[in-house]
Amino acid sequence: MKLTFNSKLALVMTVFVVFVGTILTIVVYTFMKDVVKNQTGDRALAVAESVAHIPSVRAAFDSENPTATIQPIVSPIMAATGAEFIVVGDREGIRIAHPIAENIGKPMMGADNDRAFLGESYISESVGSLGESLRGKVPIKNEAGDIVGVVSVGFFIKDIETITLIATKKLGYMLLLITLVGVAGVFTISYVLKQQLHGLAPDEMAKQFIEKENILQSTQEGVIATNKDGQITLANYQAEKLLGIDATSLVGQQVAQILPQTHVAEVVATAQKLRDYEVTIAEDVLLINAIPMMEAGRLHGVVATFRSKNDMDWLQQELTKTRQYANALRSQTHEFSNKLHVIYGLLQLNEREEAMAMIKRESELSTTIIYRLIDNIVDTYVSAMLIAKLHVAQEKHISVIIDDTSELSTPLSVAQRHALLTALGNVLDNAMEAVSEQDEPRIYLYFTDIGNEMIFEVENSGVMATPSNKEVIFTRGYTTKSKGETHGVGLAVSRELLRGVKGDIYVEDSQEDTCFIITVPKGS
């Protein structure tokens, strides 16, 4: 049977009140028991001290029958103090006085007299012939100061517990009354809450809120919502990231004032949808969609979503690169097969030296340049990408010359690595395409992290067809290639990503060559 909210609340609160009451009772009982036990122990020790210092008791140990003297002395004291027993023993632990006459002359029980025979007065807890008890132990000394016996005054543990229970019984009744009042109050509060929440239980409200919040924060798109007056009522983390504005600063602001370039205010005014509208915000190109929230023909607000156009462009580039890699692998497989046939033919003709020379030439890249890249670049992603590009260049018969002093020992953050790999990959692809038609195509690569920046220089033989204003090549849509859906965005995206980590990319050209320079500051 499913419990209602009232029942759940009442059950939880009742359990809580009972639990707290039980814990409190246990704590108070334990405290009271310790207090009673300490007081009883002090009382037993005080009585034992009194008995041990009675002159007639001390002198009785020098007589032939100490029991006859001591027993009549301790019996009235036991009755007057309420002690359960007063036992006196000699130096050997044999009872001289005991509440039960039959036990006189027998060894004392409890095995807790050793400290007394060493001259110490103390309180102990042990089990004797009369049961478990709390005892005060005091040594008895004669006139010469020698220890001649021990006196043990005891109170039963069960009596201490009985006294403690009586002391805490009133508290138990009070806690029971508090529990009943608390349960009644719980039912009253739950009923009032149910009326105010229109029958929607808090757990149902919490579930709906959590679902909405998780959906809102998990989406990769920025989301903002406004009311019918254009006031922003909601913004998720991705919106804060894309718009460059703190989400708490967005909420409560007029969208027309804080985000006028998004045209969301126009959607509020006209109730017309906005589809894939491009706008540049914080050096990023965003695609905006805005939909009015209508109910019964009335506008209640607008929901707008934002996503980076760079993400779409990057996916297109990655798809193009994948296709290029597939074509390169296909070409490499074909060429490698041809080379294997040539090597096989040389071996069949017993031209072993020629075959070995050919194998050596083909493995030079792996044994020399690859190891140099692995040793000189601390970031494995960068070295792996350069090795892949070197293989592509080799298949295209393009010579890639890496400066011997190149080294990159500075680790990269995730954002730095993403920006650098995108920019460096684009520049190398462009360089290979630029020299592909030359008789002796060459690309020069140099990188260093000396100073405050990591610098990559990619220089290719031949002049790049650049406009007088070189900044134009870093704008979206500019290309020297035949128009296509993936052209004219690579360098633009590269610059945007690099500037996002406080880096940059620029080009220098002369009559003989073209050089792209990529910079990434350390620690950005």
Secondary structure by P-SEA (a helix, b strand, c coil): ccccaaaaaaaaaaaaaaaaaaaaaaaaaaaaaaaaaaaaaaaaaaaaaaaaacccccccccccccccccaaaaaaaaaaacccbbbbbccccccccccccccccccccccccccccccccbbbbbbccccbbbbbbbbbbcccccccbbbbbbbbaaaaaaaaaaaaaaaaaaaaaaaaaaaaaaaaaaaaaaaaaccccaaaaaaaaaaaaaaaaaccbbbbbbccccccccccaaaaaaacccccccccccccccccccaaaaaaaccccccbbbbbcccbbbbbbbbbbcccccccbbbbbbbbaaaaaaaaaaaaaaaaaaaaaaaaaaaaaaaaaaaaaaaaacaaaaaaaaaaaaacccccaaaaaaaccccaaaaaaaaaaaaaaaaacbbbbccccccccccccaaaaaaaaaaaaaaaaaaaaaaccccbbbbbbbbbcccccbbbbbbbcccccccccccccccccccccccccccccaaaaaaaaaaaacccccccccccbbbbbbbbcccc
